């Protein structure tokens, strides 16, 4: 309720109050990074995807779809999805079709 110049932030009469969760969960606003990294064992190349903001269950389902489309193996480690091989260009295209705005990091 307004009292002179004082305005409450949660006043229902105020128009267009921003929703905190709506912008946070938007795929287009997340900082998704795709990078190619040398694996520790044997120096094999992997593609690392970070910043998706998915739960463990959602990450596993997303990884399953990626592995089926790419025809390679992969795993979820902490909050990073790792795909075997140098798949950066293809992963970037697949993430873009999913609604994300990925950026390539590293070389």
Helices and strands as residue ranges (DSSP letters): H 20-24, G 27-29, E 33-38, E 45-50, H 56-70, E 74-77, E 80-84, H 88-98, E 103-105
